[in-house]
Amino acid sequence: MLVDIKKLDRALNPRTVAVVGDKQTSGYNWLHNMSTVRGKLYSVQIDEKDIPGIEAMGVPNYKSLVEIPDEIDFVLVAVPRQAAPAILKDCIAKKVGGVAFFSSGFAETNSDEGKRLQAIMKQMAREAGIVMLGPNCMGLYNPAAGVRFGEGQPVGFDGPVSFVSQSGGHGGSFAMAAYAAGIPVGKVVSFGNGIVLENADYLEYFAQDPNTRFIGMYIEGLQDGRRFFRLLQETTPHKPVVLWKGGLSEAGRRAAASHTASLAGDAILWDTLCRQCGAISVNSLEEMVDALKAVTLLPPFTGDRLGITGGSGGQSVSMSDAFSHEGLRVPLLTATSYQRLESFFRLIGSSYRNPIDMGGFNRREIATVLDVLINDGNVDCGVLQLRTGGDRAEERQAEAQIRVFVEHKQRTTKPLAAILFSPTPLKHAEVLQAMEQPLRAAGIPTFSSYEGAAKALRRVMDYYRFHQSVD
């Protein structure tokens, strides 16, 4: 790593922040983003027409970074590319903790001028040993420190999940999606072109960070693949790492080159290396969120036999297909379990093989059904589908099932997961969110689709199987 861990730690956990170059024409976007900073916030702006608006926000403004009468831990720069080297020079003179350049138009444009300016900044930053994010990046989201790169990003909490992204858009989307899903995020780092610090550096940092227990990464290209995979192999035995690789198709490789000037890679080689290193590989934002929900909430497990209930006949078939497609098993239950079910189960419009289709008559027996499934010797993991369709009676039934499921969670060490189903999920988003909250609080991950649940459970199971086999 070109900068030491202590420097990076200071930059990513700032107490004083300066924004350079924010303007009225952009709505003072960056100063609004940083308005929640828990420490001190400063502005640097020389344009006289922009200064009154900054002062009206109560933010002290200076004509130069070096004039600020305080140590600065983190600087966000939003100036045209021609001015970027001069600002970096001031950051070095000021001995700031770290700097992120939102400024773009560098090597990602493949223009001679862009590449020339980026080379100048790279040499300056590396010689000075300064922590630099970017250029062409969104920078840092640290909710505990109140540092944001999006005004809608929530603050005032900490968490054991750290996310690193070459894409600012994906970094911002993850921050919001993770919060909505109840994933406790501590930091999101968007580093763009990564001319000083790149994927391997952030992996090395978060691998040793005591506040980070889970790592997620969106990667477009690697500058030092050998080092990255060595670090990955060293990290995954004690911290799960979930990787989302962009640029694996020909079109994706072209897009990655124009986005962050990154060299992408081959899909088969990437998947092989991820498996060999014990990482969890995903292909989208949704899969990243689902995998992190599963790995942060579920206890370690290696069994692949599922006990499923809560769906109709057709839904039971679809769930069985989805889980089987991912290599998970939906086995027959033991004879003892079938004897218990036979004692009360009404078979009109229902079935109790596995999945257990409770129909309309047997849902009042949900406690017994769940007890049978969870305690069955052929079941390693229990899955319950919960449904809402806008009918209040159906919602009350789901609420009762959730209470019973949570009670059973407290009685077992087996992993439990839920699928929240609605035929019109956008229409019933608030109801689904209300259903999710008590499950999440009890340590039960929820998924919005059969396929999403199946992929997440399989990937997390594979993670624990791999590391069990190499211990």
Steps between C-alpha positions, in 0.01 A plus 500: 500500500636841402364671813506360850197367684496783755473763226214315334330452835510876562360579156213251520400603853518880472417754769564807285389531137558760229312533170690671220323655204130464584285741302160663495434363151518147641275594791796473738449129465814392682455732796144371538634145485750580775259702715468202735874481581534443873820704524594825328414583139683759289469631145763620254367723223654804326205598279340806663153420366502159671628609842185671638296183453763296679513742791119501516522128570717576803809337349828692543655570160865559417674600179758224540519166675823599674324799660264280703612533867442134580633157411295345221439126495307471173461723196242466223602678179253606231698720262570480124776258414746778409490628858527157665883484519513839675246384760694178553813711558315693772379174657858377520621831647216497753580138595137398478401148596358415160340649190233379260473650152147511364662679206492292183628518144827316555625168359146364480444735203803353317595857405861618496427785739306280739779243510764773543324659798436162662868409466601827669261439790610140535865597530424780747283284724731199500807707578319669788349176632159664529174306515319581176166367376432541132502702294156450346344368821234577760733452794392389846178410678555456874163521678655507848710805405212657306705505178288444188517518124121504461262728687250219554752269664405441865748566780537449873585130516787260451523144374735211425450503119744696282445541127759602241396609152672625188161641401352793688155412375520144625652621827209740556241243399651246736494747789128558456411137421697372798332745737156402372589133543627549854862424413713695750752693290803667655666638187458525124806604299468612137848534347443541125823493300702395806835649404642469852283248682314221321306183581787308660583792729146531633473124542821504704373789713156357576646154561685639802237757604356378834166671431449314170372142515357470148636646175316569175670621181394614154800452272555606140872429471806401702836675479679217678296183469760276663510716813121532513437126490775434754334747738160352421621152589641633829184694587208268429571243775421761765289758312248418226572698182220544245621598152299648215704515182411738220639484149489126442328529162650664192256792528565522874876512442457795263277677752746441784785647297304818434362517853806469724778424252504143632604176336227243557538122473382156400185365670612136530841593637344744745253244637774238531729732695217611729415136581864415564528792743175422682325825405129542430442609140182684390380661178279795598412749770201286602720192535756700700232615744346153528838336561592752768162461668555126514861504616447770765186346651527124462711278726777309324348198321606236252185287462312524171166339595209746516166472673253734331147614577262789445435477129211373291530185292641676196723722710635194679596353164669826396689526827618141468617567145684821599686343791577181308636705210758645741599153620304508826285204599134486603486150651219287635451537874550223753227247582458657844427838343239353266330326792467834679365671189251222428348547845345835409569590138199553273598405147226692319691746281825433680798264529758421765782327316766779485438774421201501733208667326273593790209604280226698667410254776835432665646847544370520855738211571804701390674451837482123468599502134806712573589286799485189282715654227764655723545190713498251213825307469496536121482882511806725536330835429140621530335731247159664546312689230286785629240655275316828474254596232341807653232311693501599869409147613796368301727759664384399847567138414853592384560696821403196706728277294788743550454492876509120499802490267692740725416285803634193323816688403576533871470124547734377228856536381398416142496785249156638419406723206179658371368586155263797493257458212253738344355478149534882490813580708520867400144556614559326833854625567411650839325183615796286390739730681293475818507121469875502458589704808418249778661220302818700448508593870483129584790418268290354219596621150219569255499472123265632234524205262556125502801536274654771719458290813641191330809680368574671831463184707710296257780756486523541876482123552784458247704761687476309827556164329816626331652636817400197701678279247825701511515549878 
